[in-house]
Amino acid sequence: MENKLILTQDGSHTLLSEKFGTHYHSIFGAMNESEHVFLKEGLLKFIHKATLSILETGFGTGLNAWLTLQKTKNQTVYYTAFETNPISIALASQLNYPEIVLKDDFLKLHTCQWGKPFRLAQHFTLLKLNHPVQEYSLQSEFDLIYHDAFAPNIQPELWDRTLFKKYFDSLFPGGILVTYCAKGDVRRALMEVGFKIEKIPGPSGKRHMLRANKPIA
Ligand SMILES: C[S@@+](CC[C@H](N)C(=O)[O-])C[C@H]1O[C@@H](n2cnc3c(N)ncnc32)[C@H](O)[C@@H]1O
């Protein structure tokens, strides 16, 4: 099933998933959501760390990975992204993101091989895994998790304690998870596996989002 290209309110594209019947980003602004939830409230907390290990569910259009690549030029980044339904290169080439001057560089995110670390830039290594994240055995090696799954009513298996416990165990102490979703059930499930939760202002069109912190001790 193919996805449909949609223009969001800040002028950036998202996709409408035929399979899941929902959008990949907020229709109030894909770029705005990504920059607010994942970059400002997640990545920025680690901007002075020399080496950074990030996990993303799911990779989708590659927007979060692309923005992270742009914002971390003075760091060394290992970026692991799970995705069960990779989009086609034809569709990726129509996305209007990358302050997309360097279209070829953006497309490398999509054309690079799955299952093998790929040095996308001198400072940035991408490992794309074409695997359901909840079935994968995660190593304990991440500073930051971008949890960008479709909503809990669409994919409840990506918002339960089983996956959140795996995330918790895979983070270094002091590590954080950010997500656009602030639902009470999600907040409680994250707390039950040990996270300390912050409910913070969300991006345009959304009152709140969550930041989940793994305590240092
Ligand atoms: C909200 S979209 C992600 C948006 C993406 N971060 C972006 O910037 O375009 C959710 C993504 O999760 C993927 N997905 C669905 N089930 C998954 C699973 N079990 N494990 C990993 N990814 C999954 C979907 O195919 C979709 O691309």
The ligand as a Gaussian input file, in Angstrom:
#p B3LYP/6-31G(d) Opt

LIG

0 1
 C        4.566000       8.441000      13.258000
 S        5.421000       7.555000      11.996000
 C        7.102000       8.026000      12.202000
 C        7.459000       9.367000      11.701000
 C        8.941000       9.498000      11.524000
 N        9.671000       9.591000      12.768000
 C        9.245000      10.627000      10.602000
 O        9.990000      11.560000      10.980000
 O        8.762000      10.580000       9.476000
 C        5.510000       5.906000      12.702000
 C        6.418000       4.982000      11.958000
 O        6.568000       3.783000      12.707000
 C        6.627000       2.698000      11.795000
 N        6.299000       1.460000      12.523000
 C        5.091000       0.836000      12.616000
 N        5.186000      -0.255000      13.399000
 C        6.481000      -0.322000      13.820000
 C        7.181000      -1.235000      14.660000
 N        6.557000      -2.267000      15.238000
 N        8.506000      -1.028000      14.862000
 C        9.129000       0.031000      14.289000
 N        8.500000       0.952000      13.492000
 C        7.193000       0.760000      13.255000
 C        5.612000       3.085000      10.744000
 O        5.781000       2.356000       9.554000
 C        5.905000       4.571000      10.591000
 O        6.879000       4.814000       9.626000

